[in-house]
Amino acid sequence: MTEDAASIDRQQLMQEALEEYASRSDDQLDWILGLVRHRLGAARRMGVEIPEGLAERVSRLSAKRGWPIDQPQP
């Protein structure tokens, strides 16, 4: 498998994971918030598109916990 093919596979897996997180309720998302925050950061570094509304929900839930709010990198 070439490096490009491996990269596409990882990006596809990340996209699927983010879509799964986006489909969760706020209560479920809050339960795995640390993991989701980590995955959002990794997805941004990989150039994977974040599902609409997921970053905002994670920021809102993080603020409720008093955690620093992640800012997307340009």
Sequence and secondary structure as in RCSB ss.txt:
>XXXX:A:sequence
MTEDAASIDRQQLMQEALEEYASRSDDQLDWILGLVRHRLGAARRMGVEIPEGLAERVSRLSAKRGWPIDQPQP
>XXXX:A:secstr
  HHHHHHHHHHHHHHHHHHHHTS HHHHHHTHHHHHHHHHHHHHHT    TTHHHHHHHHHHHHT        
